[in-house]
């Protein structure tokens, strides 16, 4: 449970294979401030393993520079393209490993939960997310890429989650992963099983 007047930072990451968005949110009591937001540009790197290495190095650099207490990441979306999902999973994995290597506690949230938490709509568009993030944190100039506001949205989602009286009461009993609770985790597992059962030819 957070203490009154406590100051800490949350690094939110939206993993991607072309752009990985990030945002550092500073929390002081109930006051929120955007420290930095941006994107890790990967689109010019052709080697997939070089991309993973670059994500690892840049996330580690962000953790060292901004010293977040916690790191929150968006979980891969259970979509129709298995190969894309695997690539996103790898990007998320190396970002997670970079944060863990620096001693940060790591949390995951499903895309729909992030949208619901920040915008109030689980199917919100990138533009809607960007608008709410900018208004909430009084950001006057839009970032170059919406991936940056997506990353900050992950940090906001985590803040809202840990600030909830119910979640604070649950403490360490709360399950991390795929949205942060057992229900979301079960839904994610069921989504994957449903996809596999209906698309056996898509699994290599």
N, C-alpha and C positions, 0 to 999 in steps of 0.2 A: 504494500500500500504506500502510495506516495505521501511524503510529508509536506505540510504547509510551507510554501516558500521555497521548496526544493527546486534546484535548477539542474536539468539534465537534457541530453539530446538523444534523438531517435533518428537513425538512418533508414530511410525507406528506399527499396530497390525494386524496379520493374524490369526483370531480366528480358533481354532480347538478343537476337543474333545479328542484327544490323545496328540497333541503338539500344543501350541499356540505360533506362532513366533512373535518376536518383534525386533524393531530396533530404536535406538535414533539417529536422524540426527541433527547435529549442523550446523547452517547457519550463516555465517558472510559475509554480502554483497552478492557476487556471489560465495563465497568459501564454499564448503561443506565438512563436516568431519563426519565420523562414530564415535560416542561416545561409543556405545555398541550395540551388537546384540546377540540374543540368543533365547532360547525357554523355555516356561513353560511346564515342563514334567508332563503329566497327565495320561500316559498310565497305571500306576500302581494303580490308584485310581478307584475302581470298582463302588462306589456309585456315580451316576450321579449328585446328588445335592452337594456332597462333591467336585466334580470337579468344579462346578459352583462357589462355595464358594472360592476355591483355586484360580481360575482365578481372581475373584474379588479382593482378598487380594494381589495377586502378581502384578496385574496391578496398584493397588493403591500404592503399595510399589515402583514400577518403577516411577510413577508420582512424588511421594514425593522425591525420591532420585535424579532424573535427571531434575525435574522441567521443563517439556516441556511447551511451550506456547499453542500448539495445539496437538490434538490426532487424528490420521486418522486410520480408520479401513476398512478392506475389507468386503464388503457386502456378504451375503450368495449367493451361486450360485444356479440359478434356474435349478436344475438337475432333474433326473428321480426318485430319492429316497426321498420321502416326509419326512420320519422319520429322515434321515440324515440332510436334510435341516433345520428341526425344531431344531435338536440338535445344529447345527452350529448357528442358530439364537439365541438360548439361550446363547451360549458361547459369541457371539458378544454383546448380550444385557447386560450381567453382566460386560463385559470389558468396554462397553460404560458407564454403571452406575458408575463404579469405577472412570473413568476419570471425569465424570460430578460431582461426589461427591467432587472432589478436585478443582472444579472451572475451569476445562479446557474446551475449545471450541472443539467440536467433529465434524468430517467430515467422510463421507462414500464414498467409491469408488467401482464400480463393478469390478470383477476380470478381465474382458476383457479390461477395461479401464486402469487398473494398468499395464497389460502386454503391451498394446499399448504405454502407456506413457513412460515406462522404456526401453522396448526392441524394440518397433516399430512394434510389431506383436501381435495381439490380441489372438493368439493361442500359444504363446511361452510356452516352457516347463520350469519346475523348474530349470533344468540345465542351460538353456539359461538365465533365470532371474538371477540366482546366478552369472553367468559369467559377465553379464553386471554390476550388483551391485558392484561386487568386483573390476572391472576395473574402474568404475566411482569414487569409494571412496578409491581406492588404498589399498584395503584390501588384504594382502598377504596370510594369512592363512584362508582356507575355514572353516566355522563353522561346528559343529558336525552334524547339521541337516539343510536341505534346508529351513525348516520353518523359520529359522532366517533371511536368505536373502530375503525370501518372505515378512517378516515383515518390513525389511528395504526398500523393493521395494514400499510398501504402503506409507512410509514416503517420499520417492523420488517422487512418483506420486503426493502427496499432494503439495510438494514444487514446482514441475513443474506447477501444476494447479494455485497456488496462485501467481506464478511469471509471468504468462502469461499476457501481456498488456491488452488483451481483458477481461480476468477474473478480473483483477484489476479495469478496468473501470466499470464492472458490480457491483462490491462491494457486498453489502448485498442483492442485487436483485438476486444473484446467488442462486439457490436452492440446498440445501444439501441433499444428499441421493442417493444411487444407481448410483454412478458415478459423482454426483455433479451437474447435470443440468437437466432441464425439459425433454429433449429428452431421456436421459438415464433412467430417472425415469419412463417415459411413456413406454419405451421398457420393463423395468422390470415388470411393471404392466401387460402389454400385454402378456409377457412370462408366468406369473403365471396364468392368465385367460385362455390362450391357453392350459396349462398343465391340469388345472382343467376340462376344457371342454372335453378333450380327455382321461382323466383318472378319471372319477367320483368315481370309486371303490377304488381309492388309498387314498381318503380323509376320515379320521376317524371322 
